[in-house]
Amino acid sequence: MLLRKYITNYLEEEHYHYIEDYSSYEEFYYFTNREKINKNKSLYNAINIIGFYSNKKIFTLLMPKLPQYNDEEANKTFEKYLKWHKIYSTNSYQNHLTVFWKYLEENLKKYKGINEENFFYYLKECEFKFNYLQNKQLEILKKIYYKYK
């Protein structure tokens, strides 16, 4: 978990120091396998992520949980609205973010459940692995381990 936190700090610094442009961006709703299998996919239970593709790298941010109202019908209407009005750039259907979302889902399956409090760190770990080749990952990990130690 310590390395995941170091990786998160590293990715944040890298992103904010070297932003050139946002070639594309897209909102993504992450559902657990259990929610997918049970077909119980409510956006209120999903983890809402926004991803950016810039400088030939993926960068992700967690979005806040959706607020639920006491009115069940209002919740359903709002959820339907959000599904239709998902945030994305015009060319998001043909970019690296789509590949990253599939990579993220496949990688997180191996953990057989992640505490939602720690999800951000696992997200950043996947982002790190997706953005850098393995030899570069090792180089960066050594550098940041000694930097933050």
C-alpha positions in Angstrom: 0.0 0.0 0.0 2.9 2.3 0.7 4.2 1.9 -2.9 0.7 2.6 -4.2 0.7 5.9 -2.3 4.2 6.8 -3.6 3.0 6.0 -7.1 0.0 8.3 -6.6 2.2 11.2 -5.6 4.5 10.6 -8.5 1.7 10.5 -11.0 0.1 13.7 -9.6 3.4 15.5 -9.8 4.1 14.3 -13.3 0.7 15.2 -14.6 0.6 18.7 -13.2 4.1 19.6 -14.3 3.9 18.3 -17.9 0.3 19.0 -19.1 0.4 19.9 -22.7 -3.2 19.4 -23.8 -6.1 17.1 -23.2 -6.4 15.2 -26.4 -9.4 13.4 -25.0 -11.3 12.9 -21.8 -14.1 10.6 -20.8 -16.2 9.7 -17.8 -16.3 6.1 -16.7 -18.5 4.2 -14.2 -16.7 1.3 -12.6 -18.9 -1.5 -11.4 -17.7 -4.6 -9.4 -18.1 -8.0 -11.0 -20.8 -8.8 -8.5 -22.9 -5.8 -9.7 -22.4 -6.8 -13.3 -23.3 -10.4 -12.8 -26.4 -9.6 -10.7 -27.3 -6.9 -13.2 -27.6 -4.5 -10.3 -25.7 -1.7 -12.0 -26.9 1.5 -10.4 -24.8 4.7 -11.0 -25.4 5.4 -7.3 -23.3 2.4 -6.5 -20.7 2.9 -9.2 -17.3 4.5 -8.7 -17.3 7.5 -11.0 -13.9 8.2 -12.7 -12.9 10.8 -15.2 -9.9 10.0 -17.4 -7.7 12.3 -19.5 -5.3 11.4 -22.3 -2.5 13.9 -22.5 1.2 13.7 -23.4 0.7 10.2 -24.5 -0.4 9.2 -21.0 -3.6 8.4 -19.1 -4.4 10.4 -16.0 -7.5 9.7 -13.8 -9.4 11.4 -11.2 -12.2 10.1 -8.9 -15.4 12.0 -9.1 -17.7 12.4 -6.0 -20.4 9.8 -5.3 -23.9 10.7 -6.7 -26.3 12.1 -4.1 -29.4 10.1 -3.6 -32.8 11.7 -2.9 -35.7 10.4 -0.8 -37.8 10.3 -3.9 -37.2 6.9 -5.7 -38.6 8.2 -9.0 -36.3 11.3 -8.9 -33.3 9.0 -8.4 -34.3 6.9 -11.5 -34.9 10.0 -13.6 -31.5 11.5 -12.6 -29.7 8.2 -13.2 -31.3 8.0 -16.7 -30.2 11.6 -17.4 -26.6 10.9 -16.4 -26.4 7.8 -18.6 -27.5 9.9 -21.6 -25.3 12.9 -20.8 -22.0 11.2 -20.0 -18.9 13.5 -20.1 -16.6 12.7 -23.0 -14.6 14.4 -25.8 -15.7 14.1 -29.4 -13.1 11.6 -30.3 -13.3 9.5 -27.1 -14.7 6.5 -28.8 -11.4 5.9 -30.7 -8.8 6.7 -28.1 -6.5 5.2 -25.4 -9.0 5.8 -22.7 -11.3 3.0 -24.0 -8.3 0.6 -23.9 -7.4 1.8 -20.4 -11.0 1.2 -19.0 -10.8 -2.4 -20.2 -7.3 -2.8 -18.8 -8.5 -1.4 -15.5 -11.4 -3.8 -15.2 -9.3 -6.8 -16.1 -6.5 -5.8 -13.6 -8.8 -5.2 -10.7 -10.4 -8.6 -11.1 -7.4 -10.3 -9.6 -7.9 -8.5 -6.2 -11.3 -10.2 -5.7 -12.7 -7.0 -4.1 -11.2 -3.7 -3.1 -12.3 -1.6 -0.2 -13.8 1.6 -1.7 -11.6 3.7 0.6 -8.5 2.3 -1.1 -9.8 2.2 -4.6 -8.1 5.4 -5.6 -4.7 3.8 -5.0 -5.5 0.7 -7.0 -6.7 3.0 -9.8 -3.4 4.9 -9.7 -1.4 1.6 -9.7 -3.2 0.5 -12.9 -2.6 3.9 -14.4 1.1 3.6 -13.6 1.3 0.1 -15.1 -0.6 1.2 -18.2 1.5 4.3 -18.8 5.0 2.9 -18.4 6.8 -0.2 -19.6 8.0 -2.6 -16.9 11.7 -1.6 -17.0 10.6 2.1 -16.7 8.3 1.2 -13.8 11.2 -0.4 -11.9 13.3 2.7 -12.5 10.6 5.0 -11.3 9.8 2.8 -8.3 13.4 2.9 -7.1 13.6 6.6 -7.6 10.4 7.4 -5.7 11.0 4.9 -2.9 14.2 6.7 -2.0 12.7 10.1 -2.5 9.7 9.6 -0.2 11.4 7.2 2.3 
